[in-house]
């Protein structure tokens, strides 16, 4: 027993230790959370959910094809890490059902691991092993596991952002290329919306077992009392749990906290750790039905997050560019340039990390750092332009501002002179488009004052995937099919804002019109979520030119997904297996918002000026 002398405290956060979990009593954990974690029916249902993830089911079923020994274990088995496994409830259940798969449970609690070992032995599971230790130091070599699962709402419990990021990095380290990660995580939005400052429950019903024999030790009557506090930014939830024995007093007083990561934040963190969130495979875990039916806390609503490690041996830095070695540029008489792989590429493979040639914010509610090499979203305490050229120009900090001085000098006077007029007399869209043109010209100016016909100065390992002025000028303009009213409007904008402007240098009107055509045909909108088949990508926050990514054409059944990382680099990954010689295609728009053939045809014809002839559209037209 312990005695609480604190009473009421001003803030729970100040009492949370950095390694608070070391004070958590494993035996009490099984009692206070046992209505969920000790219910075999709930565990079985969660294991079914795990097995319903397509990549996991393929992995486990594929393991059955390996040769087996006398007890059914495979000699070249699939390896699974159950990280923060607790008493091993998921891995033991799965190990019993899949003796052809090797399981490794790892947790920091000696008591729970001892329980797991005893239960595995009782179930005669010889294909499972358990170790005790920190989640940041898994006792395994790099690329050891095909599948890592983090169940039981076990992520986000480090008290710093860096600690939680290190957790994901450790998972990435031990996960094989192409391997799968599952995280059972608290639903941050639901938790905030349903926040309650406190609650309590009977741990065992509060009653003495009347059937107990005389002289036997009576069951403890326990109450768990919980106090909760949200941080001022609603990103962290602190809790205080008092477990009270009605006869003997306080059994445990524990302060702890969890980071409430939204799905966008998780997507960004996983991307930075070379993991690709599989939106189409994710599930929402509803509140389990329990015998106590009392305070479920953060187990009441969770997300099952699914991610894949990039299927490659070289892990590219998110600050650099990357092109998969088997990608090759080809030419089609109708489509022009396109990309095909020379070898088979599995789903989840990282194909391209492309840096933008130029990028501008496109939302008044979201700002990005104006330094191109940074391009991070800026939320608070932004550094503004000292000349107050336009509110949209901000930097993360003074360092980014100083490093960006030469580039911004090119655009500053132009923005101050023209931004308000363009938005008032024309439109926000025209301003964004012209600003992207100005930043493109500024990048060209810094490269060395190339003319449109100057040869490329290559610094890329693969010159055909260069990101320079020559690669921009090489983009298709499709000027011959652009409606005359658009060309006339762009010519008017050029005359008013790009020729008689305060730009240090520009192009002639004919080349400027060609550049606008190239920009309109090839620029990318930047969205918080992946652009693909299965999930809405939300609202656009920036527009950019990516020469490498522009080689990928559109399909309504794309085999490549794309999403910007936190530095504005466009990350393209195989969304399904791609055969040698098969064209790599993306979707130009949100396929969850434009579902029918008519909707899709309207956007391709009205916005992108072509009629889609992908397999899906051809088949639907035939029907």
VEXLUM-16625 format. One record per residue (C-alpha): residue in three letters; x, z, y. Coordinates in steps of 0.5 Angstrom, whole numbers, padded with zeros to 4 digits, always signed. Layout:
ALAXZY
...
END
This chain:
UNK+0000+0000+0000
UNK+0002-0001+0007
UNK+0000+0002+0014
UNK-0002-0002+0020
UNK+0000+0001+0026
UNK-0001-0005+0031
UNK-0009-0005+0032
UNK-0011-0010+0037
UNK-0006-0015+0039
UNK-0006-0019+0045
UNK-0004-0025+0041
UNK-0003-0027+0034
UNK+0003-0032+0035
UNK+0008-0027+0038
UNK+0007-0023+0031
UNK+0008-0029+0026
UNK+0015-0029+0023
UNK+0019-0035+0022
UNK+0019-0035+0015
UNK+0012-0031+0014
UNK+0011-0033+0007
UNK+0016-0029+0004
UNK+0012-0023+0006
UNK+0006-0026+0002
UNK+0004-0022-0004
UNK+0003-0027-0010
UNK-0001-0023-0014
UNK-0006-0022-0007
UNK-0006-0029-0006
UNK-0009-0030-0013
UNK-0014-0025-0011
UNK-0016-0027-0004
UNK-0016-0035-0005
UNK-0018-0034-0013
UNK-0025-0037-0011
UNK-0022-0044-0010
UNK-0015-0043-0013
UNK-0017-0040-0020
UNK-0023-0044-0021
UNK-0021-0049-0027
UNK-0027-0053-0025
UNK-0025-0054-0018
UNK-0018-0056-0020
UNK-0020-0061-0025
UNK-0024-0064-0020
UNK-0018-0064-0015
UNK-0014-0067-0021
UNK-0019-0073-0022
UNK-0019-0074-0014
UNK-0011-0075-0015
UNK-0012-0080-0021
UNK-0017-0084-0017
UNK-0011-0086-0012
UNK-0010-0093-0015
UNK-0002-0092-0014
UNK-0002-0086-0018
UNK-0007-0088-0023
UNK-0002-0094-0024
UNK+0004-0090-0025
UNK+0001-0085-0030
UNK-0002-0091-0034
UNK+0004-0095-0034
UNK+0008-0088-0036
UNK+0004-0089-0043
UNK+0008-0095-0044
UNK+0015-0092-0045
UNK+0017-0090-0052
UNK+0016-0083-0054
UNK+0019-0077-0058
UNK+0016-0073-0063
UNK+0012-0069-0058
UNK+0009-0075-0054
UNK+0014-0074-0049
UNK+0017-0081-0046
UNK+0024-0082-0046
UNK+0024-0086-0039
UNK+0018-0082-0036
UNK+0015-0082-0029
UNK+0018-0076-0026
UNK+0013-0072-0021
UNK+0014-0066-0016
UNK+0009-0061-0015
UNK+0012-0058-0008
UNK+0009-0052-0006
UNK+0006-0051-0013
UNK+0004-0044-0013
UNK+0002-0042-0020
UNK+0002-0049-0022
UNK-0005-0051-0023
UNK-0005-0058-0021
UNK+0001-0060-0025
UNK+0000-0056-0031
UNK-0007-0059-0032
UNK-0004-0066-0031
UNK+0002-0065-0035
UNK-0003-0063-0041
UNK-0007-0069-0040
UNK-0001-0074-0039
UNK+0005-0071-0044
UNK+0008-0078-0042
UNK+0010-0076-0035
UNK+0015-0071-0033
UNK+0013-0065-0028
UNK+0017-0061-0024
UNK+0014-0055-0020
UNK+0017-0052-0014
UNK+0015-0046-0010
UNK+0018-0040-0006
UNK+0014-0035-0009
UNK+0018-0032-0016
UNK+0011-0028-0018
UNK+0007-0035-0018
UNK+0013-0039-0021
UNK+0013-0033-0027
UNK+0005-0034-0027
UNK+0006-0042-0028
UNK+0011-0041-0033
UNK+0007-0037-0037
UNK+0001-0041-0037
UNK+0005-0047-0038
UNK+0007-0044-0044
UNK+0000-0042-0047
UNK-0002-0049-0046
UNK+0004-0052-0050
UNK+0006-0056-0044
UNK+0014-0058-0046
UNK+0014-0063-0040
UNK+0014-0059-0034
UNK+0019-0055-0031
UNK+0019-0050-0025
UNK+0024-0047-0020
UNK+0024-0042-0014
UNK+0026-0044-0007
UNK+0025-0046+0000
UNK+0021-0053+0000
UNK+0027-0056+0005
UNK+0032-0055-0001
UNK+0029-0058-0007
UNK+0034-0058-0013
UNK+0034-0065-0014
UNK+0038-0071-0013
UNK+0036-0077-0008
UNK+0031-0081-0010
UNK+0029-0077-0016
UNK+0021-0077-0016
UNK+0016-0083-0017
UNK+0011-0078-0014
UNK+0011-0072-0010
UNK+0004-0068-0009
UNK+0003-0063-0004
UNK-0003-0059-0006
UNK-0007-0053-0004
UNK-0007-0054+0004
UNK+0001-0053+0004
UNK+0004-0057+0009
UNK+0005-0055+0017
UNK+0006-0048+0015
UNK+0013-0048+0019
UNK+0013-0045+0026
UNK+0016-0050+0029
UNK+0015-0058+0030
UNK+0022-0059+0027
UNK+0021-0055+0021
UNK+0015-0059+0019
UNK+0019-0065+0020
UNK+0024-0063+0016
UNK+0019-0062+0010
UNK+0017-0069+0011
UNK+0025-0071+0011
UNK+0026-0067+0005
UNK+0020-0071+0001
UNK+0023-0077+0003
UNK+0030-0075+0001
UNK+0027-0074-0006
UNK+0022-0079-0007
UNK+0024-0086-0010
UNK+0024-0092-0006
UNK+0016-0095-0007
UNK+0014-0088-0009
UNK+0008-0084-0007
UNK+0007-0078-0003
UNK+0000-0074-0003
UNK-0001-0069+0002
UNK-0008-0064+0002
UNK-0008-0062+0009
UNK-0013-0058+0013
UNK-0018-0063+0017
UNK-0015-0061+0024
UNK-0021-0064+0028
UNK-0026-0060+0024
UNK-0022-0054+0024
UNK-0022-0054+0032
UNK-0029-0056+0032
UNK-0031-0050+0027
UNK-0026-0045+0030
UNK-0029-0038+0029
UNK-0024-0032+0032
UNK-0025-0028+0025
UNK-0029-0027+0019
UNK-0029-0023+0013
UNK-0031-0023+0005
UNK-0031-0019-0001
UNK-0025-0021-0005
UNK-0028-0019-0012
UNK-0036-0018-0010
UNK-0034-0011-0008
UNK-0037-0007-0014
UNK-0034-0003-0020
UNK-0035-0007-0026
UNK-0040-0002-0030
UNK-0038-0005-0037
UNK-0031-0002-0036
UNK-0030+0003-0042
UNK-0028+0010-0040
UNK-0021+0012-0039
UNK-0020+0004-0037
UNK-0017+0003-0030
UNK-0023+0001-0025
UNK-0022-0006-0022
UNK-0020-0005-0015
UNK-0026-0006-0009
UNK-0022-0011-0004
UNK-0024-0014+0003
UNK-0020-0019+0006
UNK-0021-0019+0014
UNK-0019-0025+0018
UNK-0017-0026+0025
UNK-0016-0032+0028
UNK-0013-0035+0035
UNK-0012-0043+0037
UNK-0006-0044+0042
UNK-0008-0047+0049
UNK-0006-0054+0047
UNK-0011-0053+0040
UNK-0005-0055+0036
UNK-0003-0049+0032
UNK-0008-0044+0029
UNK-0005-0037+0028
UNK-0009-0032+0023
UNK-0008-0025+0021
UNK-0010-0022+0015
UNK-0012-0015+0013
UNK-0013-0014+0005
UNK-0016-0007+0004
UNK-0017-0003-0002
UNK-0023+0001-0001
UNK-0020+0007-0004
UNK-0013+0007-0002
UNK-0013+0003+0005
UNK-0009-0003+0007
UNK-0006-0007+0001
UNK-0003-0012+0006
UNK-0002-0014+0013
UNK+0000-0022+0014
UNK+0001-0026+0021
UNK+0002-0033+0019
UNK+0000-0040+0023
UNK-0001-0047+0021
UNK+0000-0054+0025
UNK-0006-0057+0026
UNK-0004-0065+0025
UNK-0009-0070+0027
UNK-0009-0076+0023
UNK-0005-0080+0028
UNK+0000-0075+0029
UNK+0001-0075+0021
UNK+0002-0083+0021
UNK+0007-0083+0027
UNK+0011-0077+0023
UNK+0011-0081+0016
UNK+0013-0087+0020
UNK+0019-0084+0023
UNK+0021-0082+0016
UNK+0020-0089+0013
UNK+0014-0087+0009
UNK+0008-0092+0010
UNK+0001-0088+0011
UNK-0004-0092+0006
UNK-0011-0091+0010
UNK-0015-0095+0005
UNK-0013-0090-0001
UNK-0014-0083+0003
UNK-0020-0079+0002
UNK-0024-0073+0005
UNK-0024-0067+0001
UNK-0031-0063+0002
UNK-0031-0056+0002
UNK-0031-0053-0006
UNK-0037-0049-0009
UNK-0035-0042-0010
UNK-0038-0036-0014
UNK-0036-0032-0008
UNK-0039-0037-0003
UNK-0036-0034+0003
UNK-0030-0035+0008
UNK-0027-0041+0006
UNK-0022-0042+0012
UNK-0018-0048+0012
UNK-0020-0050+0005
UNK-0027-0052+0008
UNK-0025-0059+0010
UNK-0019-0062+0008
UNK-0016-0069+0008
UNK-0012-0072+0002
UNK-0007-0076+0006
UNK-0003-0082+0002
UNK+0003-0085+0004
UNK+0009-0089+0000
UNK+0016-0089+0001
UNK+0019-0096+0004
UNK+0021-0100-0002
UNK+0028-0101+0000
UNK+0035-0098-0001
UNK+0037-0099+0006
UNK+0033-0094+0010
UNK+0033-0097+0017
UNK+0033-0093+0023
UNK+0027-0093+0027
UNK+0031-0094+0034
UNK+0034-0101+0031
UNK+0031-0107+0028
UNK+0031-0109+0021
UNK+0029-0115+0017
UNK+0028-0115+0009
UNK+0034-0119+0006
UNK+0029-0124+0002
UNK+0025-0126+0008
UNK+0026-0133+0010
UNK+0023-0137+0016
UNK+0020-0144+0014
UNK+0016-0149+0017
UNK+0009-0152+0016
UNK+0006-0158+0019
UNK+0000-0155+0022
UNK+0002-0148+0023
UNK+0009-0149+0025
UNK+0014-0143+0023
UNK+0012-0138+0018
UNK+0015-0133+0013
UNK+0016-0133+0006
UNK+0020-0128+0001
UNK+0025-0131-0004
UNK+0024-0126-0009
UNK+0018-0122-0011
UNK+0016-0116-0006
UNK+0012-0110-0008
UNK+0007-0107-0004
UNK+0009-0101+0001
UNK+0016-0105+0002
UNK+0018-0105+0009
UNK+0019-0112+0011
UNK+0021-0112+0019
UNK+0022-0107+0024
UNK+0022-0111+0031
UNK+0024-0109+0038
UNK+0020-0112+0043
UNK+0023-0117+0048
UNK+0018-0114+0053
UNK+0012-0109+0053
UNK+0007-0106+0058
UNK+0002-0101+0058
UNK-0005-0103+0058
UNK-0009-0097+0058
UNK-0011-0093+0064
UNK-0011-0087+0060
UNK-0005-0088+0056
UNK+0002-0089+0059
UNK+0009-0091+0055
UNK+0016-0089+0058
UNK+0018-0096+0062
UNK+0025-0096+0059
UNK+0024-0101+0053
UNK+0029-0098+0048
UNK+0025-0091+0049
UNK+0017-0094+0050
UNK+0015-0087+0047
UNK+0008-0085+0049
UNK+0008-0080+0055
UNK+0003-0075+0056
UNK+0005-0069+0061
UNK+0011-0068+0066
UNK+0012-0076+0067
UNK+0018-0078+0072
UNK+0015-0083+0076
UNK+0018-0088+0081
UNK+0021-0086+0087
UNK+0018-0092+0091
UNK+0011-0090+0088
UNK+0011-0098+0086
UNK+0005-0097+0081
UNK+0002-0091+0077
UNK+0003-0094+0071
UNK+0011-0094+0071
UNK+0013-0087+0068
UNK+0019-0085+0064
UNK+0020-0079+0059
UNK+0025-0076+0063
UNK+0031-0077+0068
UNK+0035-0080+0063
UNK+0031-0085+0061
UNK+0029-0087+0069
UNK+0037-0087+0070
UNK+0038-0092+0064
UNK+0032-0096+0066
UNK+0034-0097+0073
UNK+0037-0104+0073
UNK+0031-0107+0069
UNK+0026-0103+0074
UNK+0029-0106+0080
UNK+0027-0113+0078
UNK+0020-0111+0078
UNK+0019-0105+0083
UNK+0018-0109+0089
UNK+0013-0114+0086
UNK+0009-0109+0083
UNK+0008-0105+0090
UNK+0006-0112+0093
UNK+0002-0115+0088
UNK-0001-0110+0083
UNK-0007-0107+0087
UNK-0009-0114+0090
UNK-0009-0117+0083
UNK-0013-0112+0080
UNK-0018-0112+0086
UNK-0018-0120+0087
UNK-0018-0122+0079
UNK-0018-0117+0074
UNK-0014-0111+0070
UNK-0013-0116+0064
UNK-0009-0121+0069
UNK-0005-0116+0072
UNK-0003-0114+0065
UNK-0001-0121+0063
UNK+0003-0122+0069
UNK+0006-0116+0069
UNK+0009-0117+0062
UNK+0011-0124+0064
UNK+0015-0121+0070
UNK+0018-0116+0065
UNK+0020-0122+0060
UNK+0023-0125+0066
UNK+0027-0119+0068
UNK+0030-0118+0061
UNK+0032-0126+0061
UNK+0035-0124+0068
UNK+0039-0118+0065
UNK+0041-0123+0059
UNK+0045-0127+0064
UNK+0041-0131+0068
UNK+0039-0136+0062
UNK+0035-0143+0064
UNK+0030-0145+0059
UNK+0035-0150+0056
UNK+0041-0145+0055
UNK+0043-0144+0048
UNK+0042-0137+0045
UNK+0047-0132+0045
UNK+0047-0129+0038
UNK+0048-0122+0037
UNK+0044-0121+0031
UNK+0046-0121+0023
UNK+0041-0126+0022
UNK+0041-0131+0028
UNK+0034-0134+0026
UNK+0031-0127+0027
UNK+0034-0126+0034
UNK+0030-0122+0039
UNK+0033-0126+0046
UNK+0031-0131+0051
UNK+0032-0137+0047
UNK+0027-0134+0041
UNK+0022-0133+0047
UNK+0022-0140+0049
UNK+0022-0142+0042
UNK+0015-0139+0041
UNK+0009-0144+0040
UNK+0005-0145+0047
UNK+0000-0149+0044
UNK-0001-0151+0051
UNK-0005-0158+0049
UNK-0011-0154+0046
UNK-0011-0149+0051
UNK-0018-0150+0055
UNK-0017-0153+0062
UNK-0021-0148+0066
UNK-0015-0143+0063
UNK-0010-0147+0065
UNK-0013-0148+0072
UNK-0013-0140+0073
UNK-0006-0139+0070
UNK-0004-0144+0075
UNK-0007-0141+0081
UNK-0004-0134+0078
UNK+0003-0137+0078
UNK+0002-0140+0085
UNK-0001-0133+0088
UNK+0004-0128+0085
UNK+0010-0131+0081
UNK+0012-0137+0086
UNK+0011-0133+0093
UNK+0013-0127+0090
UNK+0019-0122+0091
UNK+0022-0123+0084
UNK+0029-0123+0085
UNK+0029-0130+0081
UNK+0023-0134+0077
UNK+0022-0140+0073
UNK+0019-0147+0076
UNK+0011-0147+0076
UNK+0011-0152+0070
UNK+0016-0147+0066
UNK+0012-0141+0068
UNK+0005-0144+0065
UNK+0009-0145+0059
UNK+0011-0138+0058
UNK+0004-0136+0060
UNK+0002-0140+0054
UNK+0007-0137+0049
UNK+0005-0130+0052
UNK-0002-0131+0051
UNK-0001-0134+0044
UNK+0004-0129+0041
UNK+0003-0122+0044
UNK+0001-0116+0040
UNK-0003-0111+0042
UNK-0001-0104+0040
UNK-0006-0099+0037
UNK-0005-0092+0034
UNK-0007-0094+0027
UNK-0005-0100+0022
UNK-0008-0107+0023
UNK-0010-0109+0016
UNK-0016-0109+0012
UNK-0019-0102+0011
UNK-0018-0097+0017
UNK-0020-0098+0025
UNK-0014-0099+0029
UNK-0017-0095+0035
UNK-0016-0097+0042
UNK-0010-0101+0045
UNK-0005-0098+0049
UNK+0000-0103+0050
UNK+0002-0110+0050
UNK+0008-0113+0048
UNK+0012-0119+0045
UNK+0016-0119+0039
UNK+0019-0125+0037
UNK+0020-0123+0030
UNK+0013-0121+0028
UNK+0011-0127+0032
UNK+0013-0132+0026
UNK+0007-0128+0021
UNK+0001-0132+0022
UNK-0007-0130+0021
UNK-0011-0129+0015
UNK-0017-0125+0014
UNK-0014-0122+0007
UNK-0007-0120+0010
UNK-0002-0118+0005
UNK+0002-0115+0011
UNK+0000-0109+0015
UNK+0003-0108+0022
UNK+0003-0102+0027
UNK+0008-0100+0032
UNK+0012-0093+0031
UNK+0013-0088+0037
UNK+0019-0092+0040
UNK+0015-0099+0041
UNK+0018-0102+0035
UNK+0013-0106+0031
UNK+0013-0104+0023
UNK+0011-0109+0018
UNK+0010-0107+0011
UNK+0007-0111+0005
UNK+0000-0108+0004
UNK+0000-0111-0003
UNK+0005-0114-0008
UNK+0007-0121-0005
UNK+0010-0127-0010
UNK+0016-0131-0009
UNK+0014-0137-0004
UNK+0007-0133-0002
UNK+0006-0134+0006
UNK+0007-0127+0009
UNK+0001-0126+0013
UNK-0002-0121+0018
UNK-0009-0120+0021
UNK-0009-0122+0029
UNK-0015-0117+0030
UNK-0019-0111+0027
UNK-0022-0113+0020
UNK-0026-0107+0020
UNK-0030-0109+0027
UNK-0031-0116+0025
UNK-0033-0117+0018
UNK-0038-0123+0017
UNK-0035-0130+0017
UNK-0039-0131+0023
UNK-0036-0125+0027
UNK-0029-0127+0024
UNK-0029-0135+0026
UNK-0032-0133+0033
UNK-0026-0129+0035
UNK-0021-0134+0032
UNK-0024-0140+0035
UNK-0025-0137+0042
UNK-0019-0132+0043
UNK-0014-0135+0038
UNK-0016-0143+0039
UNK-0016-0144+0031
UNK-0021-0144+0025
UNK-0018-0140+0020
UNK-0017-0143+0013
UNK-0015-0137+0009
UNK-0018-0136+0002
UNK-0023-0131+0004
UNK-0026-0136+0010
UNK-0026-0142+0005
UNK-0029-0138+0000
UNK-0035-0135+0004
UNK-0036-0142+0008
UNK-0037-0145+0001
UNK-0043-0140-0001
END
